[in-house]
Amino acid sequence: MDEGRNRPYVLEPSAWEPLQDYIKEEPLFVPEEFEEVNYRIEGIEEGLRKSLERRDLPVFSEVGETEESKGIVVDFLAFYVPYHYSRSDWGIYLRLPKILGAFKGIVRNYGAYIGISNIGDVLGAFTVFLAYIYWHELTHHIVEDICSMMGANYPVLSRQEEEGLAEWHAFVTAERRLSLPYRPYRRLNTAIISRGIWWKIPNPGKEARRKILSAIYYYFRRDKDPIYKPIVRDSVVKKLGLLWTPVREASVRGGYAYLVDSREEVYHRVYWTIY
């Protein structure tokens, strides 16, 4: 597989690879300096809580960590509730405490490698991290829409196939795109501009984004994870076929969920949860 050909809008056997095989964990901040980082991250949390509706579904307390269970998709950083599971509760649910905890760990352990020199860089890194999470969860929605168009029950892929695809799509798209699509960005970016610091946020360039994504890759040890390694397998290409490109493009641009009320775009179905 040729990772150099990675294009998120074309489904072909490929894999996303980080910048290098090993990144030395080098803490950037002494404890006193990290207090300021924590303060800014608390501002991000405050903004997300205000801009997104909180919804804690009963099923969230019943499922295990990173296991597909009871008809929903369980990822470490978010849940995806398919509309095949619930027409009223479907959507993307950001697991806010886990997201913020993981981001603190990434900044603490890989800040020097990423090149963080000020608080604005921390916020810029978070925009990339949030984009990575969003693109991953959107992939589950794309696959569900493809299943509906095929007349198949969701899921049609194995967990390994779908999570590998979702990670590949998340890394490749977050690397290529500077930000989220405009409509979800308006809501999710509220967290970043909280506390009057919007003007300090840099726009990470492609190389900076690649470094941040490489840090994410190694923080979660994707190279050692048989389920979440970012790869498009031959079997995925065969199962999803030519439908990936048009359905993905419709989802990225704000297309409607298949067989769901046309007034309900996936962008309107992003929530946060305490679980």
Solvent accessible surface area in square Angstrom, and as a share of the most:
residue,aa,sasa,rsa
1,M,132,0.59
2,D,71,0.37
3,E,78,0.35
4,G,69,0.66
5,R,128,0.47
6,N,14,0.07
7,R,82,0.30
8,P,7,0.04
9,Y,89,0.34
10,V,42,0.24
11,L,19,0.09
12,E,24,0.11
13,P,45,0.29
14,S,1,0.00
15,A,10,0.08
16,W,7,0.02
17,E,64,0.29
18,P,15,0.10
19,L,70,0.35
20,Q,79,0.35
21,D,135,0.70
22,Y,157,0.60
23,I,8,0.04
24,K,137,0.58
25,E,76,0.34
26,E,89,0.40
27,P,90,0.57
28,L,56,0.28
29,F,39,0.16
30,V,78,0.45
31,P,104,0.65
32,E,123,0.55
33,E,90,0.40
34,F,15,0.06
35,E,118,0.53
36,E,74,0.33
37,V,0,0.00
38,N,40,0.21
39,Y,95,0.36
40,R,36,0.13
41,I,2,0.01
42,E,87,0.39
43,G,2,0.02
44,I,1,0.01
45,E,45,0.20
46,E,62,0.28
47,G,2,0.02
48,L,0,0.00
49,R,90,0.33
50,K,152,0.64
51,S,26,0.17
52,L,6,0.03
53,E,100,0.45
54,R,119,0.43
55,R,53,0.19
56,D,50,0.26
57,L,19,0.09
58,P,106,0.66
59,V,11,0.06
60,F,6,0.02
61,S,71,0.46
62,E,102,0.46
63,V,21,0.12
64,G,35,0.33
65,E,89,0.40
66,T,43,0.25
67,E,99,0.44
68,E,72,0.32
69,S,28,0.18
70,K,114,0.48
71,G,50,0.48
72,I,1,0.00
73,V,4,0.03
74,V,1,0.01
75,D,6,0.03
76,F,73,0.30
77,L,12,0.06
78,A,0,0.00
79,F,0,0.00
80,Y,0,0.00
81,V,0,0.00
82,P,1,0.01
83,Y,3,0.01
84,H,84,0.38
85,Y,94,0.36
86,S,19,0.12
87,R,149,0.55
88,S,77,0.50
89,D,36,0.19
90,W,1,0.00
91,G,0,0.00
92,I,0,0.00
93,Y,0,0.00
94,L,2,0.01
95,R,11,0.04
96,L,0,0.00
97,P,55,0.35
98,K,51,0.21
99,I,0,0.00
100,L,10,0.05
101,G,41,0.39
102,A,6,0.04
103,F,2,0.01
104,K,57,0.24
105,G,6,0.05
106,I,3,0.02
107,V,0,0.00
108,R,102,0.37
109,N,37,0.19
110,Y,4,0.02
111,G,0,0.00
112,A,38,0.30
113,Y,34,0.13
114,I,17,0.09
115,G,51,0.49
116,I,6,0.03
117,S,92,0.59
118,N,82,0.42
119,I,35,0.18
120,G,4,0.04
121,D,35,0.18
122,V,0,0.00
123,L,2,0.01
124,G,1,0.01
125,A,2,0.02
126,F,0,0.00
127,T,27,0.16
128,V,5,0.03
129,F,1,0.00
130,L,6,0.03
131,A,6,0.05
132,Y,4,0.01
133,I,4,0.02
134,Y,1,0.00
135,W,0,0.00
136,H,10,0.04
137,E,3,0.01
138,L,0,0.00
139,T,0,0.00
140,H,1,0.00
141,H,1,0.01
142,I,0,0.00
143,V,0,0.00
144,E,0,0.00
145,D,7,0.04
146,I,0,0.00
147,C,0,0.00
148,S,11,0.07
149,M,90,0.40
150,M,85,0.38
151,G,72,0.69
152,A,30,0.23
153,N,128,0.66
154,Y,25,0.10
155,P,66,0.41
156,V,45,0.26
157,L,10,0.05
158,S,56,0.36
159,R,63,0.23
160,Q,67,0.30
161,E,16,0.07
162,E,8,0.03
163,E,4,0.02
164,G,0,0.00
165,L,0,0.00
166,A,0,0.00
167,E,1,0.00
168,W,1,0.00
169,H,0,0.00
170,A,0,0.00
171,F,0,0.00
172,V,3,0.02
173,T,0,0.00
174,A,2,0.02
175,E,20,0.09
176,R,112,0.41
177,R,88,0.32
178,L,94,0.47
179,S,43,0.28
180,L,10,0.05
181,P,10,0.06
182,Y,153,0.58
183,R,87,0.32
184,P,2,0.01
185,Y,68,0.26
186,R,138,0.50
187,R,70,0.26
188,L,3,0.01
189,N,25,0.13
190,T,49,0.28
191,A,1,0.01
192,I,3,0.01
193,I,78,0.40
194,S,21,0.14
195,R,90,0.33
196,G,52,0.50
197,I,12,0.06
198,W,163,0.57
199,W,158,0.55
200,K,88,0.37
201,I,37,0.19
202,P,52,0.33
203,N,117,0.60
204,P,18,0.11
205,G,40,0.38
206,K,105,0.45
207,E,116,0.52
208,A,38,0.30
209,R,15,0.05
210,R,47,0.17
211,K,75,0.32
212,I,7,0.04
213,L,0,0.00
214,S,0,0.00
215,A,0,0.00
216,I,1,0.00
217,Y,5,0.02
218,Y,20,0.08
219,Y,65,0.25
220,F,32,0.13
221,R,140,0.51
222,R,23,0.08
223,D,55,0.29
224,K,156,0.66
225,D,36,0.19
226,P,91,0.57
227,I,44,0.23
228,Y,12,0.04
229,K,77,0.32
230,P,1,0.01
231,I,24,0.12
232,V,0,0.00
233,R,55,0.20
234,D,84,0.44
235,S,40,0.26
236,V,0,0.00
237,V,37,0.21
238,K,167,0.71
239,K,78,0.33
240,L,3,0.02
241,G,33,0.31
242,L,170,0.85
243,L,53,0.26
244,W,1,0.00
245,T,56,0.33
246,P,74,0.46
247,V,12,0.07
248,R,10,0.04
249,E,47,0.21
250,A,48,0.37
251,S,4,0.03
252,V,11,0.06
253,R,179,0.65
254,G,9,0.08
255,G,19,0.18
256,Y,126,0.48
257,A,4,0.03
258,Y,87,0.33
259,L,108,0.54
260,V,19,0.11
261,D,67,0.35
262,S,66,0.42
263,R,192,0.70
264,E,50,0.22
265,E,16,0.07
266,V,0,0.00
267,Y,3,0.01
268,H,94,0.42
269,R,18,0.07
270,V,2,0.01
271,Y,12,0.05
272,W,9,0.03
273,T,0,0.00
274,I,67,0.34
275,Y,86,0.33
